[in-house]
Amino acid sequence: MRKNIVAGNWKMNTDLQEGLKLAKEINALVAKGLNDSNTGVVIAPPYTHLATINEHIDREKICLAAQNCAAEAKGAYTGEVSVQMLKAVGVRAVILGHSERRAYYGETSEILLKKVKLVIENGLKPIFCCGEVLAERESNIHFNVVKEQIESVLFTLSAEDYKRVIIAYEPVWAIGTGKTASAEQAQEMHAFIRQLIVGKFGAEAANNTTILYGGSCKASNAKEIFSKPDVDGGLIGGASLVAEEFLGIVNAF
Ligand code: 13P
């Protein structure tokens, strides 16, 4: 059975002190036990916090993730952080293809494929984001947009490599806007994505793929969204910056 996951994407928020405090609060709440033993908790703090936070969380219960990584393995790439560097400080998953990185940093499918491959080669898991902007949904091409994002990167992987992938569907119009997709809209897209995977890698691989929803997900709406059969958790931005609120989402399962 595939795992449910609730992942907190802290984005460019918190300094080290604040971030460490938040991680410790989340750790303490997770230690009390979760409602559902099949739910995994992931946190993705900024790069500068990773090594420190890794020393202060129960690594059996919380998976440390990064928000990005370099597209090259090592070398003269000033300002970049490699997957090996992340791995060495306890990182086990990397968010890739977030709409903010696609829109503001020009991350193309070509770049994302290099990153996804490096992450997998190093034994980590990519949390691969896809999703349409509002104009694309309004012109009714959202399914095609998501299909192209997934096919151009994930469907070029081998079946073996694909097994490590976690997918996050994040409609861009719902990110940070307070305007969440309805549970039906999320389910519709998640079911569509799962069908694409059936076509490419088969029913078992599709059934084993965790597909997260992201975009204005909060403790108050998570239960309804997570109740849908193809929604296996959430990728949470703003609401992951308050420990009780984040755990409220985790315990929506
Ligand atoms: P919000 O939860 O703040 O809408 O952000 C979602 C997101 O982009 C997570 O990656």
Boltz pocket constraint, residues with backbone or C-beta under 6 A from the ligand:
constraints:
  - pocket:
      binder: B
      contacts: [[A, 9], [A, 98], [A, 170], [A, 174], [A, 175], [A, 176], [A, 177], [A, 178], [A, 214], [A, 215], [A, 216], [A, 217], [A, 235], [A, 236], [A, 237], [A, 238], [A, 239]]
      max_distance: 6.0
